[in-house]
Amino acid sequence: MKDYSNLSAFSDKKLRTLRNNINNRLVSFKSTSLKHLPPSHMLHGLDEAQCKALLERVYKELKNRG
């Protein structure tokens, strides 16, 4: 699992990519065909609750940046 403890160190592009990946992953949790992510994927090892919590933190960081 990747380290997301310091989101302020992420570039704007990386944060937007992370936000999009989390949103896509949350949609896949609701579908019947949930894909298992490879270990190299940025969201590997995160469950639905962890994705939602991380998404909130990403939104807050993006909002703080303006």
N, C-alpha and C positions, 0 to 999 in steps of 0.2 A: 504494500500500500504506500502510496506517495505521501509526502509530508505537506500538509496544507495549513500548518500552524501559523505561517507568516505570509498571508495573502498580499500584504503591502509590498512584498518583494517581487511579486509577479508583474509582468508587463501588462498593459491594457489589452493587448491582443491575446495574451495567454489567459487572462481572466475571462474575456469574451468567449474564447474557445472552451474553457472549462464550463462556463455557464451553459453554453449550447449543448455540450456533452452531457451535463447533468440533466438538463431538460429532456433530452432524447432518452436518457437512461430511465428517468421517471416514467415516461410514456411506455417504455418497454416493460417496466414492472407491472403495469396495468394490463398488458396484453397477455395472451395465453402462451406465446412462444418467447419466453425470456431467454436471451442469449447469455451464455457464460463468457465472460470477458477474458482475453488472454492476459497473462501476468504483466505484459508490457503496457496494457491500457491504463490511462490515467485514473480511471475509476475502479480498477480491479480491487476486489475485496470489500467494497462498500455496499451496505444493504440500503434499502429504500429510506429508512429513517436517517441514516448517515448522509445520504445524498441530499435529502431535504434540508438538513441542518447546514451542510456545506453550501448549498445554493443560497440560503439566507445570508451566510457570511460573505459570499461572492457579491450578492446584490448590495449589501452594506458597503463593501469596499469600493464597488463601482460608483455608488452614490457619493461616497466621500471624495472621490476623485473629480466629481463635477459633472 
